[in-house]
């Protein structure tokens, strides 16, 4: 039995709670001016200049819900380390949660046609779709 805890940062996109491994999170920044990139994929919003580093930003709502994150006081960019440093535009960051292996239904990820879903974690208050950032942000 594996009693280790997996810590994830939870956030909302279009009312759905998602989570990513906290060790992949570099920082969370408020909404910034995003410079669009011509001829980029629809889920790529553009780039931001973060203290001299150019960071591409993707909109998870366009990837998962065929719509876009709308700017609100709670919307922000989660900067993650994957194949390259990338910003993820989300509706709101919630908090860090810890899950045991027993709380994560990995079958959801196995049977999903979406390979970026690792599974669904169940907490006392909600369900969190766990994302595989390495797959989601892989170079095309």
C-alpha positions in Angstrom: 0.0 0.0 0.0 1.4 3.4 -1.0 0.6 6.0 1.7 2.5 8.8 0.0 0.7 12.0 -0.7 0.6 13.7 -4.1 0.4 17.5 -3.8 -1.4 19.3 -6.6 -2.3 22.9 -7.3 -6.0 23.1 -8.0 -7.5 25.7 -10.3 -10.8 26.3 -12.2 -11.4 26.5 -15.9 -15.0 27.1 -17.0 -16.4 25.6 -13.7 -14.3 22.4 -13.8 -11.6 21.8 -11.1 -8.3 20.7 -12.5 -5.0 19.9 -10.7 -1.3 19.7 -11.6 1.6 18.4 -9.7 2.8 21.2 -7.4 6.4 20.4 -8.3 5.8 21.6 -11.8 4.5 25.0 -10.7 7.1 27.8 -11.0 4.9 30.7 -9.9 1.5 32.2 -10.2 1.2 35.7 -11.8 -1.7 38.0 -12.2 -3.3 38.6 -15.6 -0.8 40.5 -17.8 -0.8 41.9 -21.3 -0.4 38.9 -23.7 1.1 39.6 -27.1 -0.6 37.5 -29.7 1.5 35.4 -32.1 0.5 35.3 -35.7 -0.5 31.9 -37.1 -0.3 30.2 -33.8 -2.6 27.3 -32.6 -6.0 28.5 -31.2 -5.0 27.4 -27.7 -1.9 29.6 -27.7 -2.9 33.1 -26.5 0.5 34.5 -27.2 3.5 35.4 -25.0 4.2 37.4 -21.9 7.4 39.1 -20.8 8.1 37.9 -17.3 11.1 39.7 -15.9 12.9 39.5 -19.2 11.9 36.0 -20.1 9.5 35.4 -23.0 6.9 32.8 -21.9 4.3 31.3 -24.2 0.8 31.2 -22.7 -1.9 28.7 -23.5 -5.6 29.0 -22.7 -6.9 25.7 -21.2 -10.5 26.7 -21.9 -9.8 26.7 -25.6 -8.1 23.2 -25.3 -10.9 21.6 -23.2 -14.1 23.6 -23.6 -13.9 25.2 -27.1 -14.1 28.7 -25.6 -11.8 31.1 -23.9 -10.9 32.2 -20.4 -12.5 35.5 -19.7 -10.6 38.1 -17.8 -11.9 38.5 -14.2 -10.2 39.7 -11.0 -9.5 36.0 -10.2 -8.1 35.0 -13.6 -4.3 34.5 -13.6 -1.4 32.7 -15.3 0.2 29.6 -13.7 3.8 29.4 -14.9 4.9 25.8 -15.1 8.1 24.0 -15.9 7.6 21.4 -18.6 9.5 20.8 -21.8 9.8 24.6 -21.7 8.6 27.2 -19.2 4.9 27.9 -20.2 2.1 29.9 -18.8 -1.4 28.5 -18.4 -4.3 30.9 -18.4 -6.9 29.8 -15.8 -10.1 31.3 -14.4 -9.0 31.1 -10.8 -6.4 29.3 -8.7 -7.9 27.5 -5.7 -5.4 25.9 -3.4 -2.9 23.1 -2.9 -4.5 19.8 -2.0 -2.9 16.5 -1.0 -4.2 13.2 -2.3 -3.4 9.6 -1.4 -3.2 7.0 -4.1 -6.6 5.6 -2.8 -8.3 9.0 -3.6 -7.2 9.0 -7.2 -9.2 7.0 -9.8 -6.6 6.4 -12.5 -9.0 4.3 -14.6 -10.5 7.6 -15.7 -7.2 8.5 -17.3 -6.7 5.1 -18.9 -10.1 5.0 -20.5 -10.1 8.6 -21.5 -9.4 9.4 -25.2 -7.6 12.5 -23.7 -4.1 11.2 -22.9 -3.4 14.3 -20.8 -5.8 13.2 -18.1 -4.0 11.2 -15.4 -7.2 10.5 -13.4 -9.7 12.0 -11.1 -8.9 12.7 -7.5 -11.8 12.8 -5.0 -11.6 15.1 -2.0 -14.3 15.8 0.7 -15.6 18.8 -1.3 -15.1 18.1 -5.0 -13.5 16.1 -7.8 -10.3 17.3 -9.4 -9.2 16.2 -12.9 -5.5 15.6 -12.7 -3.6 16.7 -15.8 -0.3 15.3 -17.2 1.6 18.5 -18.0 4.4 16.6 -19.8 1.8 15.2 -22.3 -0.3 18.3 -22.5 2.6 20.7 -23.1 4.7 18.3 -25.3 6.4 19.8 -28.4 4.3 19.1 -31.5 
